[in-house]
């Protein structure tokens, strides 16, 4: 058998196997709506243009740094020339061209603080100041302000008030790198202030492996009990779809809490990423998550090969795979992929209504 016949026979065999084992979407698929809000979108910077943003020396010298800038759609040279705000300019250009996404929430990222309220500069992984994000979004159409306020700050309550006054629609934490234990009783006043200001808390839950230093014990979903009991509306990022504690996967530890706390929600950001996609069928079909899931991307991670329709050959039709792969806009590509896999219309719509941003 010559090489051409070998490939032809192999292709036919693979096609037959695909037809035999094809399963279709994880849940009933339907066309995605338009006018979607992406409530989980990152920016970054290293101080160019006076932003005061920072990246740790270790991370900046890592191979990841140039890769992160590339998937943000820029380069170190361009950022140095035009300032850190160029990343948000790229985001605006992309969502302006999107068929499905109208606007996004840009996330600040506070620095770590010790128990005495002092900045711990040598533990900064990524720092994106509230002032930088809060001011930048005011002049860029389609962007909203997601503040980040470390609860150990001496001025934490005042910073929450400033953030709300300047348009923040929620507060973002990444406890694993910020050194935040959500169960610490001393944060009670902070949580009550969030409730008073009607500021939800979007917090990373589960393990984190994108940085050079992390404490994954702080990603345990069970640590959220105190703020939930205080009445804080919490969005658990990624549905805790990584890691485990006490022999139980974090996603299960989170789902166990859903019936008890109606103020607990989750976002589906990165759920189509290769290291998390195994949880997608569970997330889309677990009754405890009904009405609790909202759309987010964790941009720019949607720009990596880790998020691809090609990893779902038994769940997507060939036409769907080709259409998604050939879609240039990363937001449209992400929406199409999640919708084709069975993400319902209500998930795409909940982020806007939950955050009270209107139709």
Secondary structure, 3 states (H helix, E strand, C coil): CCHHHHHHHHHHHHHHHHHHHCCCCCCCCCCCCCCEEEEEEECCCCCHHHCCCEECHHHHHCHHHHHHHHHHCCCHHHHHHHCCCHHHHHHHHHHHCCCCEEEEEEECECCCECCCCCECHHHCCEEECHHHHHHHHHHCCCEEEEECCCCCCCCHHHHHHHHHHCCEEEEEECHHHHCCCCCCHHHHHHHHHHHHHCCEEEEECCCCCCCCCCCHHHHCHHHHHHHHHCCCCEEEEHHHCCCEECCEEHHHHHHHHHCCCCCEEEECCCCCCCCCHHHHHHHHHCHHHCCCEECCCCECHHHCCCCCHHHCCCCCCHHHHHHHHCCCCHHHHHHHHHHHCCCCHHHHHHHHHHCCCCC
